[in-house]
C-alpha cells in the first residue's frame, strides 16, 4: 500500500496522531480526510478535517500555533496516520503543549502540565 486507505476510515476520515518529532510527546489526535492529507503533503504543514466545522482545518489558522511536518507514517492497515511534527506554540486549544495534559490519579483526572498560553488571548472566539 502506497498511501493511507481513506475508504477504511469513518465517513472517509482517518484517525491521525500528531507527535513531537524531537521529544516523541503525543501532542494531539484529530481526523484527516484525503483532501487534508494532500494539503499536508503539499504544504509541509498539518491540515486536518474538523468534524465540528465540517471543513478543512489548517492547524494554527487562528492561533498561529502551526505544526511543520517532519515525517508522515501510516500503520500496518493503512487506516491510521502518524504525523511527526515540529510544533510551534501550544498544540492544544486549551493552551497546553499537548492535548493530553490530564492524568488519571485515584479515579479522577488531574491536570499535570503547565499551561503555555491563555486561550482567551490566543483565539478570537471562546473555546469549548
VOFINU-730536 format. One line per field, with one value per atom (N, C-alpha, C, O, CB): residue number from 0; chain; atom name; x, y, z; residue in one letter. Coordinates in steps of 0.001 Angstrom, whole numbers. Glycine has a CB too. Layout:
N
resi c(NUM, ...) $
chain c(A, ...) $
name c(CA, ...) $
east c(X, ...) $
north c(Y, ...) $
up c(Z, ...) $
resn c(a, ...) $
// end
This chain:
128
resi c(0, 0, 0, 0, 0, 1, 1, 1, 1, 1, 2, 2, 2, 2, 2, 3, 3, 3, 3, 3, 4, 4, 4, 4, 4, 5, 5, 5, 5, 5, 6, 6, 6, 6, 6, 7, 7, 7, 7, 7, 8, 8, 8, 8, 8, 9, 9, 9, 9, 9, 10, 10, 10, 10, 10, 11, 11, 11, 11, 11, 12, 12, 12, 12, 12, 13, 13, 13, 13, 13, 14, 14, 14, 14, 14, 15, 15, 15, 15, 15, 16, 16, 16, 16, 16, 17, 17, 17, 17, 17, 18, 18, 18, 18, 18, 19, 19, 19, 19, 19, 20, 20, 20, 20, 20, 21, 21, 21, 21, 21, 22, 22, 22, 22, 22, 23, 23, 23, 23, 23, 24, 24, 24, 24, 24, 25, 25, 25, 25, 25, 26, 26, 26, 26, 26, 27, 27, 27, 27, 27, 28, 28, 28, 28, 28, 29, 29, 29, 29, 29, 30, 30, 30, 30, 30, 31, 31, 31, 31, 31, 32, 32, 32, 32, 32, 33, 33, 33, 33, 33, 34, 34, 34, 34, 34, 35, 35, 35, 35, 35, 36, 36, 36, 36, 36, 37, 37, 37, 37, 37, 38, 38, 38, 38, 38, 39, 39, 39, 39, 39, 40, 40, 40, 40, 40, 41, 41, 41, 41, 41, 42, 42, 42, 42, 42, 43, 43, 43, 43, 43, 44, 44, 44, 44, 44, 45, 45, 45, 45, 45, 46, 46, 46, 46, 46, 47, 47, 47, 47, 47, 48, 48, 48, 48, 48, 49, 49, 49, 49, 49, 50, 50, 50, 50, 50, 51, 51, 51, 51, 51, 52, 52, 52, 52, 52, 53, 53, 53, 53, 53, 54, 54, 54, 54, 54, 55, 55, 55, 55, 55, 56, 56, 56, 56, 56, 57, 57, 57, 57, 57, 58, 58, 58, 58, 58, 59, 59, 59, 59, 59, 60, 60, 60, 60, 60, 61, 61, 61, 61, 61, 62, 62, 62, 62, 62, 63, 63, 63, 63, 63, 64, 64, 64, 64, 64, 65, 65, 65, 65, 65, 66, 66, 66, 66, 66, 67, 67, 67, 67, 67, 68, 68, 68, 68, 68, 69, 69, 69, 69, 69, 70, 70, 70, 70, 70, 71, 71, 71, 71, 71, 72, 72, 72, 72, 72, 73, 73, 73, 73, 73, 74, 74, 74, 74, 74, 75, 75, 75, 75, 75, 76, 76, 76, 76, 76, 77, 77, 77, 77, 77, 78, 78, 78, 78, 78, 79, 79, 79, 79, 79, 80, 80, 80, 80, 80, 81, 81, 81, 81, 81, 82, 82, 82, 82, 82, 83, 83, 83, 83, 83, 84, 84, 84, 84, 84, 85, 85, 85, 85, 85, 86, 86, 86, 86, 86, 87, 87, 87, 87, 87, 88, 88, 88, 88, 88, 89, 89, 89, 89, 89, 90, 90, 90, 90, 90, 91, 91, 91, 91, 91, 92, 92, 92, 92, 92, 93, 93, 93, 93, 93, 94, 94, 94, 94, 94, 95, 95, 95, 95, 95, 96, 96, 96, 96, 96, 97, 97, 97, 97, 97, 98, 98, 98, 98, 98, 99, 99, 99, 99, 99, 100, 100, 100, 100, 100, 101, 101, 101, 101, 101, 102, 102, 102, 102, 102, 103, 103, 103, 103, 103, 104, 104, 104, 104, 104, 105, 105, 105, 105, 105, 106, 106, 106, 106, 106, 107, 107, 107, 107, 107, 108, 108, 108, 108, 108, 109, 109, 109, 109, 109, 110, 110, 110, 110, 110, 111, 111, 111, 111, 111, 112, 112, 112, 112, 112, 113, 113, 113, 113, 113, 114, 114, 114, 114, 114, 115, 115, 115, 115, 115, 116, 116, 116, 116, 116, 117, 117, 117, 117, 117, 118, 118, 118, 118, 118, 119, 119, 119, 119, 119, 120, 120, 120, 120, 120, 121, 121, 121, 121, 121, 122, 122, 122, 122, 122, 123, 123, 123, 123, 123, 124, 124, 124, 124, 124, 125, 125, 125, 125, 125, 126, 126, 126, 126, 126, 127, 127, 127, 127, 127) $
chain c(A, A, A, A, A, A, A, A, A, A, A, A, A, A, A, A, A, A, A, A, A, A, A, A, A, A, A, A, A, A, A, A, A, A, A, A, A, A, A, A, A, A, A, A, A, A, A, A, A, A, A, A, A, A, A, A, A, A, A, A, A, A, A, A, A, A, A, A, A, A, A, A, A, A, A, A, A, A, A, A, A, A, A, A, A, A, A, A, A, A, A, A, A, A, A, A, A, A, A, A, A, A, A, A, A, A, A, A, A, A, A, A, A, A, A, A, A, A, A, A, A, A, A, A, A, A, A, A, A, A, A, A, A, A, A, A, A, A, A, A, A, A, A, A, A, A, A, A, A, A, A, A, A, A, A, A, A, A, A, A, A, A, A, A, A, A, A, A, A, A, A, A, A, A, A, A, A, A, A, A, A, A, A, A, A, A, A, A, A, A, A, A, A, A, A, A, A, A, A, A, A, A, A, A, A, A, A, A, A, A, A, A, A, A, A, A, A, A, A, A, A, A, A, A, A, A, A, A, A, A, A, A, A, A, A, A, A, A, A, A, A, A, A, A, A, A, A, A, A, A, A, A, A, A, A, A, A, A, A, A, A, A, A, A, A, A, A, A, A, A, A, A, A, A, A, A, A, A, A, A, A, A, A, A, A, A, A, A, A, A, A, A, A, A, A, A, A, A, A, A, A, A, A, A, A, A, A, A, A, A, A, A, A, A, A, A, A, A, A, A, A, A, A, A, A, A, A, A, A, A, A, A, A, A, A, A, A, A, A, A, A, A, A, A, A, A, A, A, A, A, A, A, A, A, A, A, A, A, A, A, A, A, A, A, A, A, A, A, A, A, A, A, A, A, A, A, A, A, A, A, A, A, A, A, A, A, A, A, A, A, A, A, A, A, A, A, A, A, A, A, A, A, A, A, A, A, A, A, A, A, A, A, A, A, A, A, A, A, A, A, A, A, A, A, A, A, A, A, A, A, A, A, A, A, A, A, A, A, A, A, A, A, A, A, A, A, A, A, A, A, A, A, A, A, A, A, A, A, A, A, A, A, A, A, A, A, A, A, A, A, A, A, A, A, A, A, A, A, A, A, A, A, A, A, A, A, A, A, A, A, A, A, A, A, A, A, A, A, A, A, A, A, A, A, A, A, A, A, A, A, A, A, A, A, A, A, A, A, A, A, A, A, A, A, A, A, A, A, A, A, A, A, A, A, A, A, A, A, A, A, A, A, A, A, A, A, A, A, A, A, A, A, A, A, A, A, A, A, A, A, A, A, A, A, A, A, A, A, A, A, A, A, A, A, A, A, A, A, A, A, A, A, A, A, A, A, A, A, A, A, A, A, A, A, A, A, A, A, A, A, A, A, A, A, A, A, A, A, A, A, A, A, A, A, A, A, A, A, A, A, A, A, A, A, A, A, A, A, A, A, A, A, A, A, A, A, A, A, A, A) $
name c(N, CA, C, O, CB, N, CA, C, O, CB, N, CA, C, O, CB, N, CA, C, O, CB, N, CA, C, O, CB, N, CA, C, O, CB, N, CA, C, O, CB, N, CA, C, O, CB, N, CA, C, O, CB, N, CA, C, O, CB, N, CA, C, O, CB, N, CA, C, O, CB, N, CA, C, O, CB, N, CA, C, O, CB, N, CA, C, O, CB, N, CA, C, O, CB, N, CA, C, O, CB, N, CA, C, O, CB, N, CA, C, O, CB, N, CA, C, O, CB, N, CA, C, O, CB, N, CA, C, O, CB, N, CA, C, O, CB, N, CA, C, O, CB, N, CA, C, O, CB, N, CA, C, O, CB, N, CA, C, O, CB, N, CA, C, O, CB, N, CA, C, O, CB, N, CA, C, O, CB, N, CA, C, O, CB, N, CA, C, O, CB, N, CA, C, O, CB, N, CA, C, O, CB, N, CA, C, O, CB, N, CA, C, O, CB, N, CA, C, O, CB, N, CA, C, O, CB, N, CA, C, O, CB, N, CA, C, O, CB, N, CA, C, O, CB, N, CA, C, O, CB, N, CA, C, O, CB, N, CA, C, O, CB, N, CA, C, O, CB, N, CA, C, O, CB, N, CA, C, O, CB, N, CA, C, O, CB, N, CA, C, O, CB, N, CA, C, O, CB, N, CA, C, O, CB, N, CA, C, O, CB, N, CA, C, O, CB, N, CA, C, O, CB, N, CA, C, O, CB, N, CA, C, O, CB, N, CA, C, O, CB, N, CA, C, O, CB, N, CA, C, O, CB, N, CA, C, O, CB, N, CA, C, O, CB, N, CA, C, O, CB, N, CA, C, O, CB, N, CA, C, O, CB, N, CA, C, O, CB, N, CA, C, O, CB, N, CA, C, O, CB, N, CA, C, O, CB, N, CA, C, O, CB, N, CA, C, O, CB, N, CA, C, O, CB, N, CA, C, O, CB, N, CA, C, O, CB, N, CA, C, O, CB, N, CA, C, O, CB, N, CA, C, O, CB, N, CA, C, O, CB, N, CA, C, O, CB, N, CA, C, O, CB, N, CA, C, O, CB, N, CA, C, O, CB, N, CA, C, O, CB, N, CA, C, O, CB, N, CA, C, O, CB, N, CA, C, O, CB, N, CA, C, O, CB, N, CA, C, O, CB, N, CA, C, O, CB, N, CA, C, O, CB, N, CA, C, O, CB, N, CA, C, O, CB, N, CA, C, O, CB, N, CA, C, O, CB, N, CA, C, O, CB, N, CA, C, O, CB, N, CA, C, O, CB, N, CA, C, O, CB, N, CA, C, O, CB, N, CA, C, O, CB, N, CA, C, O, CB, N, CA, C, O, CB, N, CA, C, O, CB, N, CA, C, O, CB, N, CA, C, O, CB, N, CA, C, O, CB, N, CA, C, O, CB, N, CA, C, O, CB, N, CA, C, O, CB, N, CA, C, O, CB, N, CA, C, O, CB, N, CA, C, O, CB, N, CA, C, O, CB, N, CA, C, O, CB, N, CA, C, O, CB, N, CA, C, O, CB, N, CA, C, O, CB, N, CA, C, O, CB, N, CA, C, O, CB, N, CA, C, O, CB, N, CA, C, O, CB, N, CA, C, O, CB, N, CA, C, O, CB, N, CA, C, O, CB, N, CA, C, O, CB, N, CA, C, O, CB, N, CA, C, O, CB, N, CA, C, O, CB, N, CA, C, O, CB) $
east c(858, 0, 901, 1816, -975, 632, 1499, 887, 1524, 1841, -341, -991, -2012, -2478, -1673, -2358, -3415, -4707, -5026, -3665, -5441, -6674, -7880, -8428, -6783, -8283, -9373, -10721, -11660, -9451, -10827, -12066, -12289, -13423, -12031, -11242, -11341, -11687, -11922, -10027, -11719, -11951, -13410, -14274, -11427, -13655, -15003, -15501, -14995, -15023, -16496, -17007, -15887, -15890, -17749, -14930, -13825, -12733, -11841, -14348, -12785, -11787, -10935, -11447, -12468, -9643, -8746, -8274, -8018, -7548, -8157, -7595, -6134, -5385, -7719, -5757, -4408, -3844, -4490, -4405, -2641, -1959, -796, -23, -1467, -674, 471, 1398, 976, 25, 2661, 3665, 4854, 5273, 4096, 5396, 6576, 7737, 8064, 6939, 8346, 9404, 10642, 11348, 9787, 10917, 12109, 11864, 12576, 12598, 10854, 10612, 9794, 9793, 9905, 9101, 8189, 6917, 6160, 8903, 6662, 5428, 4243, 4285, 5493, 3185, 1961, 1296, 1021, 998, 1043, 506, -1012, -1679, 1117, -1561, -2994, -3469, -2682, -3352, -4779, -5467, -6455, -7100, -6194, -6566, -7537, -7924, -7444, -6961, -8787, -9225, -8641, -8458, -10775, -8349, -7808, -8595, -8833, -6304, -8989, -9633, -8549, -7407, -10769, -8925, -7983, -7490, -6302, -8643, -8409, -8031, -7061, -6100, -9289, -7321, -6424, -5053, -4028, -7022, -5040, -3773, -2983, -1789, -4033, -3655, -2991, -2404, -1272, -3978, -3185, -2691, -1507, -547, -3818, -1578, -474, 810, 1871, -824, 707, 1870, 2407, 3617, 1503, 1507, 1922, 2523, 3487, 746, 1961, 2420, 3513, 4290, 1259, 3573, 4536, 4057, 4823, 5836, 2786, 2186, 896, 198, 1905, 580, -562, -1888, -2159, -540, -2695, -4076, -4937, -4627, -4280, -6007, -6906, -8298, -8528, -6925, -9225, -10621, -11353, -11334, -11242, -11993, -12748, -14175, -14917, -12730, -14547, -15911, -16920, -18043, -16025, -16546, -17492, -17702, -18818, -16998, -16644, -16748, -17153, -17585, -15428, -17006, -17311, -16495, -17015, -18806, -15188, -14290, -12843, -12545, -14496, -11956, -10537, -10148, -10661, -9676, -9235, -8755, -7234, -6573, -9260, -6711, -5266, -4767, -5022, -4869, -4056, -3607, -2880, -1925, -2687, -3348, -2744, -3365, -2860, -1312, -4461, -5051, -5553, -5570, -6193, -5956, -6364, -5252, -4999, -7624, -4601, -3631, -2231, -1445, -3579, -1911, -534, 331, 1522, 81, -245, 490, 504, -227, -150, 1343, 1379, 2213, 3024, 1913, 1995, 2767, 3472, 2836, 1848, 4803, 5592, 5852, 6312, 6942, 5562, 5717, 7189, 7906, 4923, 7622, 8965, 8893, 9744, 9616, 7864, 7710, 6250, 5569, 8643, 5779, 4429, 4563, 5281, 3550, 3861, 3866, 2422, 1504, 4632, 2234, 912, 1087, 2162, 200, 12, 82, -3, -160, -1050, 104, 153, -1102, -1028, 389, -2244, -3501, -3807, -4826, -4647, -2941, -3101, -4357, -4924, -3136, -4798, -6018, -5804, -6766, -7108, -4564, -4233, -2947, -2000, -4079, -2926, -1784, -1084, -1717, -2234, 234, 1065, 1877, 2638, 1997, 1704, 2492, 3563, 3249, 1592, 4815, 5901, 6109, 6406, 7236, 5949, 5894, 6863, 7324, 4491, 7142, 7809, 6695, 6180, 8992, 6329, 5208, 5667, 6649, 4579, 4958, 5219, 4090, 2956, 5335, 4384, 3356, 2668, 3166, 2335, 1524, 761, -9, -598, -211, -7, -789, -2261, -3133, -242, -2537, -3896, -4605, -4011, -3870, -5874, -6645, -6959, -7470, -7938, -6654, -6820, -5548, -5496, -7193, -4516, -3296, -2139, -1126, -3608, -2269, -1216, -372, -808, -1829, 845, 1726, 1097, 1247, 3092, 397, -249, -1708, -2060, 473, -2547, -3958, -4109, -5161, -4802, -3079, -3109, -2466, -1470, -2385, -3045, -2498, -3133, -2788, -2673, -4057, -4692, -4227, -4065, -6243, -4015, -3540, -4476, -4910, -2092, -4782, -5632, -4882, -3717, -6082, -5575, -4998, -6121, -7000, -4239, -6090, -7076, -8522, -9380, -6871, -8776, -10141, -10623, -11767, -11032, -9791, -10187, -8997, -7872, -10685, -9262, -8195, -7781, -8619, -8650, -6468, -5914, -4972, -4315, -5170, -4916, -4008, -2597, -2333, -4393, -1697, -309, 693, 1873, 27, 215, 1079, 850, -195, 804, 1833, 1708, 1038, 1345, 3102, 138, -489, 534, 1149, -1826, 709, 1678, 1123, 1824, 2144, -142, -773, -2202, -2813, -746, -2723, -4125, -4951, -4809, -4349, -5814, -6577, -7465, -7709, -7425, -7950, -8787, -8005, -8584, -9379, -6689, -5863, -5381, -5006, -4662, -5391, -4886, -5968, -5722, -4270, -7173, -8254, -9243, -9460, -8969, -9837, -10802, -12119, -12846, -11015, -12455, -13724, -13453, -12346, -14604, -14436, -14315, -14251, -15065, -15478, -13301, -13119, -14029, -14348, -11657, -14454, -15297, -14535, -15098, -15851) $
north c(-1177, 0, 1235, 1350, 1, 2145, 3317, 4599, 5652, 3524, 4517, 5696, 5242, 4103, 6562, 6117, 5763, 5411, 5985, 6929, 4461, 3965, 4654, 4162, 2423, 5773, 6559, 5846, 6197, 7905, 4859, 4079, 3244, 2864, 3166, 2957, 2180, 3065, 2559, 1443, 4352, 5280, 5402, 4684, 6629, 6311, 6632, 7805, 8921, 6975, 7541, 8572, 9207, 10414, 9654, 8383, 8872, 9587, 10181, 9782, 9544, 10212, 9175, 8159, 11153, 9433, 8553, 9216, 10420, 8165, 8425, 8958, 9337, 8618, 7929, 10482, 10998, 11480, 12222, 12146, 11044, 11420, 12330, 12026, 10159, 13442, 14333, 14111, 14162, 15840, 13865, 13588, 14505, 14707, 12094, 15061, 15913, 15069, 14032, 16565, 15502, 14727, 14588, 13584, 15369, 15563, 15506, 14777, 13830, 16900, 15221, 14664, 13376, 12617, 15684, 13132, 11993, 12116, 11150, 10707, 13278, 13509, 13498, 14132, 14854, 12772, 12803, 14153, 14521, 11608, 14884, 16236, 16270, 16958, 17129, 15535, 15620, 14493, 13798, 16972, 14344, 13423, 14254, 15160, 12259, 13939, 14620, 13678, 12546, 15961, 14146, 13381, 14014, 15229, 13318, 13169, 13664, 13066, 11859, 13330, 13923, 13495, 13379, 13791, 14505, 12812, 12721, 14117, 14312, 12022, 15084, 16452, 17051, 17727, 17343, 16798, 17302, 16652, 17313, 17035, 15362, 14640, 15236, 15505, 13133, 15441, 16003, 17388, 17688, 16092, 18221, 19561, 19481, 20243, 20410, 18562, 18376, 18006, 18573, 17289, 17062, 16630, 17776, 17987, 15427, 18512, 19578, 20786, 21374, 20023, 21164, 22382, 22135, 23037, 23059, 20915, 20632, 21069, 21051, 21302, 21462, 21848, 21055, 20745, 23388, 20726, 19871, 20543, 21677, 19481, 19801, 20173, 18980, 17844, 20583, 19236, 18181, 18461, 19469, 18088, 17550, 17792, 18002, 17129, 16613, 19143, 19454, 18947, 19435, 20982, 17971, 17442, 18460, 18510, 16144, 19275, 20263, 21413, 21916, 20814, 21830, 22915, 22411, 23183, 23658, 21093, 20454, 21057, 21376, 20583, 21197, 21750, 21439, 20976, 23280, 21707, 21562, 22532, 23648, 21798, 22080, 22892, 22908, 21896, 22336, 24041, 24211, 24538, 25623, 25332, 23597, 23757, 25088, 25372, 22579, 25892, 27193, 28330, 29452, 27133, 28066, 29128, 30298, 31429, 28572, 30060, 31155, 31529, 32709, 30764, 30533, 30756, 31063, 31691, 29557, 30624, 30719, 29565, 29514, 32036, 28643, 27511, 26353, 25374, 27059, 26492, 25554, 24320, 24300, 26236, 23304, 22065, 21840, 21553, 20844, 21976, 21693, 20195, 19604, 22503, 19597, 18151, 17788, 18349, 17650, 16848, 16293, 14949, 14630, 16135, 14168, 12848, 12425, 12761, 11806, 11690, 11125, 9608, 9058, 11659, 8942, 7481, 6986, 7722, 6959, 5746, 5128, 3749, 3153, 5036, 3257, 1951, 812, 1041, 1816, -417, -1606, -1819, -2420, -2810, -1345, -1500, -304, -290, -1710, 687, 1905, 2681, 3386, 1559, 2549, 3258, 4159, 4532, 2258, 4506, 5455, 6172, 5552, 4733, 7476, 8301, 8843, 9241, 9462, 8847, 9445, 10563, 10343, 8381, 11767, 12905, 13196, 13439, 14158, 13173, 13635, 15094, 15415, 12765, 15972, 17401, 18211, 17782, 17918, 19378, 20417, 21378, 22117, 21143, 21364, 22166, 23581, 23777, 21520, 24562, 25973, 26461, 26595, 26843, 26729, 27141, 25936, 24813, 28045, 26175, 25117, 24293, 24851, 25719, 22983, 22123, 22123, 21957, 20684, 22309, 22205, 23560, 24575, 21623, 23569, 24809, 25308, 26415, 24605, 24494, 24925, 25590, 26009, 23722, 25686, 26402, 25545, 26078, 27374, 24236, 23326, 22847, 22884, 22117, 22398, 21863, 20650, 20464, 21491, 19827, 18614, 18612, 19151, 17348, 18009, 17848, 16830, 16756, 17415, 16059, 15031, 15570, 15031, 13744, 16631, 17300, 16832, 17328, 18785, 15881, 15335, 13902, 13140, 15394, 13545, 12217, 11608, 12285, 12275, 10331, 9639, 9475, 9077, 8264, 9788, 9664, 9348, 10177, 10970, 8164, 7750, 7916, 8390, 8539, 7521, 7518, 8797, 8859, 7190, 9825, 11047, 11564, 11090, 12125, 12522, 13078, 14441, 15285, 13191, 14636, 15891, 16472, 15736, 15674, 17790, 18473, 18319, 18635, 19987, 17831, 17660, 18352, 18002, 16176, 19335, 20129, 21619, 22024, 19792, 22402, 23856, 24370, 23906, 24529, 25313, 25952, 26916, 27708, 26710, 26842, 27686, 29061, 30069, 27004, 29083, 30329, 30380, 29348, 30467, 31584, 31773, 31701, 32559, 33147, 30689, 30548, 31746, 32028, 29319, 32453, 33628, 34743, 35578, 34142, 34753, 35773, 35327, 36161, 36111, 34023, 33484, 33377, 33638, 32136, 32988, 32736, 33881, 34557, 31446, 34091, 35174, 34872, 35790, 35454, 33584, 33198, 32364, 31854, 32414, 32224, 31409, 29954, 29488, 31661, 29230, 27806, 26953, 27332, 27392, 25796, 24893, 24288, 23506, 23783) $
up c(0, 0, 0, 816, 1236, -915, -1049, -490, -514, -2493, 10, 587, 1624, 1579, -519, 2550, 3517, 2788, 1747, 4509, 3353, 2743, 3382, 4368, 2893, 2829, 3397, 3291, 4006, 2706, 2416, 2322, 3580, 3870, 1087, 4324, 5568, 6762, 7859, 5837, 6564, 7669, 8060, 7557, 7313, 8952, 9418, 8578, 8692, 10965, 7735, 6823, 6006, 5763, 7608, 5585, 4763, 5535, 4929, 3730, 6851, 7692, 8410, 8882, 8715, 8492, 9223, 10510, 10534, 8352, 11593, 12825, 12584, 11922, 13985, 13139, 12929, 14259, 14999, 11881, 14537, 15772, 15406, 14497, 16564, 16115, 15953, 17140, 18295, 15849, 16838, 17851, 17612, 16472, 17826, 18691, 18577, 18046, 18623, 19956, 16970, 16329, 17214, 17122, 15013, 18058, 18913, 20224, 20560, 19204, 20962, 22298, 22273, 23242, 23155, 21166, 20994, 21833, 21933, 21353, 22438, 23185, 22222, 21168, 23963, 22593, 21801, 22048, 23191, 22169, 20973, 21093, 20973, 21746, 20040, 20013, 19780, 18873, 18230, 19174, 18851, 17953, 17142, 17669, 18746, 15868, 15011, 13883, 13815, 14448, 13003, 11845, 10593, 10521, 11764, 9604, 8354, 7193, 7141, 8234, 6274, 5031, 3954, 4159, 4594, 2809, 1694, 1306, 1051, 478, 1263, 891, 1918, 1552, 765, 3193, 4249, 4133, 4300, 5654, 3849, 3667, 2504, 2630, 3420, 1372, 197, 497, 115, -977, 1181, 1517, 2481, 2357, 2135, 3433, 4377, 3638, 3901, 5412, 2723, 1942, 1085, 1011, 1049, 443, -472, 241, -249, -1296, 1399, 2067, 3104, 3415, 2728, 3639, 4700, 6072, 7036, 4394, 6166, 7445, 7645, 6679, 7495, 8896, 9203, 8870, 9263, 10666, 8135, 7852, 8229, 7870, 6340, 8946, 9403, 8856, 8188, 10961, 9152, 8844, 10161, 11028, 8024, 10316, 11519, 11343, 10491, 11817, 12151, 12081, 12589, 12088, 12886, 13574, 14088, 13094, 12960, 15431, 12400, 11424, 10043, 9186, 11328, 9842, 8554, 7403, 6335, 8247, 7675, 6660, 7025, 8126, 6514, 6076, 6380, 7483, 7567, 5123, 8319, 9434, 9359, 9593, 10823, 9039, 8956, 10353, 10875, 7929, 10955, 12337, 12477, 11754, 12767, 13416, 13663, 12883, 12925, 13354, 12164, 11344, 12182, 11697, 10517, 13411, 14304, 15278, 15518, 15084, 15827, 16907, 16413, 17122, 17796, 15200, 14713, 15205, 14896, 15144, 15960, 16534, 15530, 15674, 17888, 14527, 13412, 13708, 14634, 12187, 12908, 13004, 11670, 10656, 13371, 11689, 10485, 10437, 11414, 10474, 9319, 9159, 9017, 8188, 7936, 9833, 9728, 9005, 8175, 11134, 9335, 8735, 8845, 9814, 9419, 7854, 7882, 7836, 7001, 6684, 8749, 8797, 8793, 9154, 10056, 8387, 8495, 9112, 9049, 7099, 9707, 10369, 9347, 8147, 11410, 9855, 9007, 8176, 7105, 9850, 8639, 7898, 7004, 6313, 8865, 7012, 6215, 6586, 5752, 4742, 7858, 8278, 9492, 10164, 8588, 9773, 10839, 10446, 9962, 12230, 10659, 10258, 11492, 12470, 9339, 11420, 12465, 11835, 10893, 13141, 12372, 11914, 12955, 14121, 11667, 12545, 13401, 13023, 11873, 13225, 14006, 13706, 14555, 15613, 13910, 14049, 14827, 15215, 14376, 14010, 16484, 16972, 17287, 18004, 18217, 16753, 17052, 17936, 17475, 15741, 19210, 20156, 20761, 20675, 19480, 21371, 22035, 21004, 20078, 23077, 21160, 20261, 20654, 19801, 20276, 21930, 22455, 22462, 22826, 23864, 22059, 22049, 23465, 23638, 21275, 24465, 25865, 26391, 27547, 26760, 25537, 25894, 26375, 26829, 26930, 26284, 26744, 25563, 24412, 27490, 25876, 24836, 24167, 22960, 25426, 24934, 24441, 24865, 25915, 24962, 24053, 24437, 25563, 26197, 23222, 25809, 26850, 28124, 28607, 26376, 28656, 29835, 31137, 32210, 29703, 31051, 32256, 32472, 31519, 32146, 33732, 34091, 35125, 36058, 34629, 34954, 35911, 37224, 37254, 35359, 38300, 39637, 40619, 40852, 40052, 41185, 42184, 41711, 42456, 43451, 40467, 39964, 39326, 38876, 41042, 39271, 38585, 37776, 37928, 39600, 36933, 36099, 36636, 36954, 34622, 36730, 37231, 36178, 35441, 38587, 36120, 35207, 35759, 36920, 35032, 34916, 35369, 34442, 34422, 35468, 33677, 32796, 33065, 33574, 31295, 32717, 32802, 31530, 30432, 33008, 31677, 30512, 29905, 30618, 30912, 28582, 27889, 27544, 27630, 26632, 27154, 26731, 27248, 27523, 25192, 27375, 27748, 26465, 25594, 28505, 26338, 25094, 24778, 23605, 25165, 25785, 25531, 24844, 24149, 26837, 25040, 24386, 23004, 22180, 25262, 22749, 21503, 20439, 19261, 21742, 20866, 19920, 19892, 20898, 20264, 18739, 18564, 19211, 19590, 17112, 19353, 19956, 21200, 21377, 18948, 22049, 23243, 22854, 22058, 24204, 23400, 23103, 23968, 25095, 23312, 23449, 24239, 25405, 26171, 23361) $
resn c(x, x, x, x, x, x, x, x, x, x, x, x, x, x, x, x, x, x, x, x, x, x, x, x, x, x, x, x, x, x, x, x, x, x, x, x, x, x, x, x, x, x, x, x, x, x, x, x, x, x, x, x, x, x, x, x, x, x, x, x, x, x, x, x, x, x, x, x, x, x, x, x, x, x, x, x, x, x, x, x, x, x, x, x, x, x, x, x, x, x, x, x, x, x, x, x, x, x, x, x, x, x, x, x, x, x, x, x, x, x, x, x, x, x, x, x, x, x, x, x, x, x, x, x, x, x, x, x, x, x, x, x, x, x, x, x, x, x, x, x, x, x, x, x, x, x, x, x, x, x, x, x, x, x, x, x, x, x, x, x, x, x, x, x, x, x, x, x, x, x, x, x, x, x, x, x, x, x, x, x, x, x, x, x, x, x, x, x, x, x, x, x, x, x, x, x, x, x, x, x, x, x, x, x, x, x, x, x, x, x, x, x, x, x, x, x, x, x, x, x, x, x, x, x, x, x, x, x, x, x, x, x, x, x, x, x, x, x, x, x, x, x, x, x, x, x, x, x, x, x, x, x, x, x, x, x, x, x, x, x, x, x, x, x, x, x, x, x, x, x, x, x, x, x, x, x, x, x, x, x, x, x, x, x, x, x, x, x, x, x, x, x, x, x, x, x, x, x, x, x, x, x, x, x, x, x, x, x, x, x, x, x, x, x, x, x, x, x, x, x, x, x, x, x, x, x, x, x, x, x, x, x, x, x, x, x, x, x, x, x, x, x, x, x, x, x, x, x, x, x, x, x, x, x, x, x, x, x, x, x, x, x, x, x, x, x, x, x, x, x, x, x, x, x, x, x, x, x, x, x, x, x, x, x, x, x, x, x, x, x, x, x, x, x, x, x, x, x, x, x, x, x, x, x, x, x, x, x, x, x, x, x, x, x, x, x, x, x, x, x, x, x, x, x, x, x, x, x, x, x, x, x, x, x, x, x, x, x, x, x, x, x, x, x, x, x, x, x, x, x, x, x, x, x, x, x, x, x, x, x, x, x, x, x, x, x, x, x, x, x, x, x, x, x, x, x, x, x, x, x, x, x, x, x, x, x, x, x, x, x, x, x, x, x, x, x, x, x, x, x, x, x, x, x, x, x, x, x, x, x, x, x, x, x, x, x, x, x, x, x, x, x, x, x, x, x, x, x, x, x, x, x, x, x, x, x, x, x, x, x, x, x, x, x, x, x, x, x, x, x, x, x, x, x, x, x, x, x, x, x, x, x, x, x, x, x, x, x, x, x, x, x, x, x, x, x, x, x, x, x, x, x, x, x, x, x, x, x, x, x, x, x, x, x, x, x, x, x, x, x, x, x, x, x, x, x, x, x, x, x, x, x, x, x, x, x, x, x, x, x, x, x, x, x, x, x, x, x, x, x, x, x, x, x, x, x, x, x, x, x) $
// end
